[in-house]
Amino acid sequence: MTDDVDDSAPDDANAVDPKLLELLVCPLTKTRLVYDASKRELLSKAAGLAFPIRNGVPLMIEDAARKLTDEDLRRL
């Protein structure tokens, strides 16, 4: 199995349902997430992590997340 992701799909195919975004919280801290549409990520300021969204599906596991940079945190 590879981690290759086809990001060439139309944006609407990768869109996340807004109702789903209202329900999701950080799996580690149970706090609110911020949606970054340009990077296709859900950001947790409390955990300092960015959870990726692949093919419209948020990957809400710590191993899939990237650590937020100082710049990311300033923008939140």
RAZI-V239282 format. One record per helix or strand of 2 or more residues. SS is the DSSP state (H for helix, E for strand). FROM is the first residue (numbers start at 1). TO is the last residue. Records with the same first field share a line. If there is no record, write none. Layout:
SS->FROM-TO ; FROM-TO
//
This chain:
H->11-14 ; 18-23 ; 62-64 ; 70-75
E->34-36 ; 41-44 ; 49-54 ; 57-58 ; 66-67
//
